[in-house]
Amino acid sequence: MGIEDNSEQQLLDVFDMLPDALVFEIFNRVQDAKSLSACAVLCKRFGDLVAQTHNVSLEITRRNTLPELSSGSGSGWDMNKSKGFVGRFILKPIHALFHRIVSRRPKTCSNCCDDDEDNMFRLPNDLLKTFNEIRSLSVKLPGHDGDISPENSSGALLKWKAEFGKELESCVILGATGFHKSEPKPKTVGEPIPPVSVSTHLTNKQLKKRVIWMISCLIASSARHHMLKQIISSNRTIRDVKIIDGSKQGNIQMTEKQVVELRSTMAGELDRTRVPAVTIKMWYMPMLELPGSGGVMKGATLAVIRPTAVAKDDDVWLASGAFEEDFAAEAVRKLIENKKSYTLEMNSF
């Protein structure tokens, strides 16, 4: 009898003894959509609780590409650049050509958008169909190799945060042509070295580069807002949502009020989100030292963008709360302290 009791204890699943409310709270804290979807297929109880989860985060990966040919794939050819004439000049070009042919498929998938950013990956709506009561959704997009950010060691910096309702409400951009850690200054004996005079005025070439930054950020935010339209139209319970990327470059978010406003205007086909005519307030410093964060920004630029037709709030308050990183918050604060600013206007596109 004692042996039978022990076997019954081993077969007992302790997790089944937990109340549904506690399991539901655990699933809400897990958040990851793929992990929750895997839990949902384990048993009916888990499936019912996962479907009621309120907080979900979804990481989107790039579309599957053909695996690189290598010596370990069984082909017997070494694809290293330093070895193998055949592998380098015959197999590799054939592989690249085949990859291009396969990747050129017509856009027949209803889950795909026409925007360039969406063409690089597919939104896995099937994962979201597992959840019936999403209230807070966070989506993480893959970073691009060409992103201007310290994450990609490009030496430059470009970060932005946009807010949308039915259309663009605001966009804050922080950029720099160079960003690096500051080096300790050597102590000088005797007379101090006079500071080098640097012009604080933007040249036409510098201004053109910053306008390109702004347009690219607005286009990226518009494409992501179009993606949010698709998500919100298919998930009627969502109250707030945000999209970030792996490079930590762009951030778009919508509050409950903004989601309700967007839903009230959505009907029929979901058209591309147009960028309205905007007014831009911009601060610039040719060299910005960040002693608190230990960094130096070259060509530091801060831009606050708002629709021209909308009454302007406090630009300083909006910019001050845009970025969470310590170095970015310090840069914004110091740029705003520089009283000189530029005002630009841009037409709708």
Residue, then its C-alpha position, 0 to 999 in steps of 0.5 A: m500500500g505504501i508503494e501505491d501511495n507514493s506512485e499516486q503522489q508522483l502522478l499528482d500534478v501540483f500545478d493543477m492545485l493552483p486556483d485559476a486566478l493565480v494561473f491567470e496572473i502568471f500568464n499575464r506576467v509571462q506576456d510573451a505571445k509565443s510562450l503563451s501560445a505554446c502553453a495554450v495547447l498543453c491542456k484545455r484549462f491552459g487554453d481557456l486561461v491564455a485566451q483571457t490574458h490581458n497583457v501580451s508582447l509579440e516579437i516579430t522576426r524576419r521572414n525565413t531565408l534560405p540557409e547559407l551553404s557551408s561545409g557542414s551542410g553536407s555539400g562538401w564545399d567550403m564557403n569561407k572566403s579564404k578557401g575554395f575557388v568553386g565555393r566562392f565564385i560559383l556556388k555562392p553566386i548561384h545561391a544568391l540568385f536562387h535566393r532572389i528568385v524565391s524571395r520575389r513572390p507576389k503580395t497575395c497575403s492579406n497580412c502583408c502591407d504595401d509599406d517597405e518596412d512591412n515587406m521585410f517581415r510578416l505580422p503573425n496574426d495567427l499568434l494573436k488569434t489565440f488571445n480573445e481579451i488583449r488589453s495591452l499589447s507590445v510589439k517588437l520589430p526586428g532591427h535593420d542593419g542600416d539603422i543609425s544607432p549605437e546598437n549597430s556601432s555606426g558611430a551615429l545616433l538617431k532615435w524617435k518617439a511618435e504618438f498617434g490617434k487617427e493620425l500623427e499627434s507628435c514626434v520627437i527626434l534626437g539625432a547626432t552625426g557622431f556619438h561616442k564615450s567621452e575621454p577624461k581631459p588631461k589636467t593642464v598646468g599653467e594657462p588654460i587652453p582657450p576653447v576652439s570656436v565652433s559655429t553654432h549655425l547650421t549650413n544648408k548641407q547640415l540642414k538638408k541631412r536633418v530634414i532627411w532624418m525627419i522625413s525617414c522617421l515620419i515615414a517609419s512611424s506612418a508605416r508602423h501606424h498602418m500596422l497598428k490599424q491592422i492589429i486594432s481592427s482584428n483585436r477589438t479589446i485592445r486598450d493601449v499598444k506600442i511598437i518598438d524595434g530591436s535597434k531601439q531606434g523608433n517607438i510608437q505608442m497609443t493610449e486608450k483614448q487614442v485607440v478609441e479615436l482611431r477605432s471610430t474612424m476605421a471603416g472598410e479598407l485600411d489605407r496608408t496613414r498620411v503624414p499631415a502638414v507639420t510644424i517642426k521646432m529644432w535645437y542644434m549644437p555642433m558639439l554636446e558633452l554629456p558629463g552625467s552619462g559620459g558621452v559626447m554627441k557631434g552635431a546633436t539635434l533635437a526636433v519636436i514635430r506636431p501637426t500644423a493644424v493642431a494647437k501647440d502644447d508645451d514642446v519642452w515638456l513633450a521632449s523632456g519625457a520622450f526618451e527613457e535612456d539616461f544619455a538621451a534624457e540628458a542630451v534633450r535637457k542640455l539642447i533645450e537649455n540652448k535657447k536658440s532654436y529653428t522653426l520649419e514647416m513641412n507639407s503633407f505627404 
